[in-house]
Amino acid sequence: MYGLRGGAAKKRNKMEFKKAVNLLDIFCITVGVMISCGLLVLPALAYARTGAALIFSYFFAGLFAIAGALSQAELISSTLKSPGTYFYVVRSMGPAIGTIDGILTWFSLCLRSAFLLMSISFFISPIFNNLNFHLIAIGFCILFSILSLIGIKDIIRFQVILILGFIIFLTIYLIMGIPRVNLDNFWPFMPHGITPVITTAGFVFISYGELLKIASVAEDMKNPDKIIPTGLILSLAIGGILYTLIIFVTLGILGPSNFYSSPTPIVQSVYLVTGLYGKWILSMWAILVLISTTKRGIALATRYPAALSKDRLLPKFLSITHPVFKTPFISIILTGSLIAIFTFFDLNILIEVGSTVLILTFIFSCLCVIIMRESGIKTYTPKFYTPFYPWLQIFGIISCWFLVINMSKIALFVSSFLCAAGIAIYWFYGRIRCQKDFALLHLMAKIIDKDGMNITKEEELKEIIQERDDIIKDRFDQIMGECIVLDIDQPMKRQDFFKLAAKKLASRTGVNTDEIYRLLEERESKGCTAISPGIAIPHIITGEGHSFEILLARSKKGIIFCDSENPVKTVFVIVGTKDERPFHLIALSAIAQIVQDTSFPEKWMKAKNEDDLRNIILLCQRKRNH
């Protein structure tokens, strides 16, 4: 209790050093890969489905992704844990659905990484006399897996410079290319009708998979409540604008036949606009961006089997770390092998399956937010709340489900197989070993009005929030974590309350019940301890010794202290020995900070039980003394 100063300072310094990711970093990490994944190879494949109206497919994909992306931002801002939303799917919908989501997200990242590896090979193959695409992809897969195993971190500052340079080059290309656009190349604009334009949004949805990677750097953000939503919105908006303009210019310059026949149409268009040097600059820059982001994607994908293993939903050996590099090497080897296999898939199937499982994870994110909010868990306190709740989540679920049901049969089969595999793994392995409480139980209890369920989820979330907000417990927190809490339903007079409090505190302090009562009444006779309407802090000094206790009480109908018109509903009873006088003042200061929060009275009266009352005190924002 008294040895917190050194440890707390050390931990706080570590956190301050660690949190170095800012808004520009998040923007570049997300929008850079959205551009490289969605523009360099994907448009040519999607064009065959829609014609020139492909531009609107990207728009619809971004529109449908907004709800899932903002829901993920809310969930991630609650935990700042990696791998982000999987953590909350388990803790909101239970380990069975969590297993499905973890496997879906893992496969989504693996499929997307395989697609990016093939994209790299399309750019590198011509440089080396048309070297085999699959050979290049597997070579880079092995390289990135080794880097993940060794534990080499991404250099975010280098990535920022790389992405900003890439965006500047593309902007120059747009400025030079717009005068060369031939509008006749957009006719017929919508040869297959409106339906394929909307359904193709599901095909190109894989472009927005980078939004999942916010979780990989969430713990390193300076102001996550502002950075996460702002970064996601900026990435979606600017990425969507760049998608539209670059596809417009590229198609307008190349024409339908050249656009469709080239695996990398933007490279051919840049060649026509800027010449050979521009083509080589774009190719080299694209390769560097793809290498950087693919390496990050593979590293993130390897975390999911390890996370499932730590939650005892997959075998324990998947979370075993290498004795030297301290990385989950078996998870890395398994993930790398899976990605290498995926590079042999037909590219259209690879993209469509990857998009389908990605869309399902966005649906889970929307469902999680609804369950967490409606469950009434007091310790669910995200730094960012999704606007237009719950309509935005409902829109996200319906729109994303529409995209799923319009996917190809093979994509639906693979997605269904993965869901079935998740259920089977949980039933035959995880169910036996993992007994986690989850927020859906709170929601069920709320609906059927049962309070007797043994649910410990709030305690787990409390610890997460303390870590997220860098709350390092001081002595006051330690005392409040162990103090007596009374939740009184009936109205009381002050004298009756003091008798009850004295009886409870006598066993803790070793002071006679009558003596505590006498001292409380004596202190009250000198001046009312109700410091403000509804709040009282009766505090007394006992004899010698080393004792300090606090009793916390809520009276729903009020305790009459000195004013019958303003009954007290919040009471902190402080009993300490003479040698604890300095801490006595510290405790009074801490309580004053807590009750000054304008939201405190509402939270206090809405608390469901004694644990909720205690958590309100422990999770408050105040200056802590270490």
Secondary structure, 3 states (H helix, E strand, C coil): CCCHHHHHHHHHHHHHHHCCECHHHHHHHHHHHHHHHHHCCHHHHHHHHHHHHHHHHHHHHHHHHHHHHHHHHHHHHHHCCCCCHHHHHHHHHCHHHHHHHHHHHHHHHHHHHHHHHHHHHHHHHHHHCCCCHHHHHHHHHHHHHHHHHHCCCCCHHHHHHHHHHHHHHHHHHHHHHHHHCCHHHHCCCCCCCHHHHHHHHHHHHHHHHHHHHHHHHHHHECCHHHHHHHHHHHHHHHHHHHHHHHHHHHHHHHCHHHHHHCCCHHHHHHHHHHCHHHHHHHHHHHHHHHHHHHHHHHHHHCHHHHHHHHCCCCCHHHHCCCCCCCCCHHHHHHHHHHHHHHCCCCHHHHHHHHHHHHHHHHHHHHHHHHHHHHCCCCCCCCCCCCCCCCHHHHHHHHHHHHHHHCCCHHHHHHHHHHHHHHHHHHHHHHHHHCCCCCHHHHHHHHHHCCCCCCCCHHHHHHHHHHHHCCCCCCHHHHHHHHCEEEEECCCEEHHHHHHHHHHHHHHHHCCCHHHHHHHHHHHHHHCCCEEECCEECCEEECCCCCCEEEEEEEEEEEEECCCCCCCEEEEEEEEECHHHHHHHHHHHHHHHHHHCCCCHHHHHHHCCCHHHHHHHHHCCCCCCCC
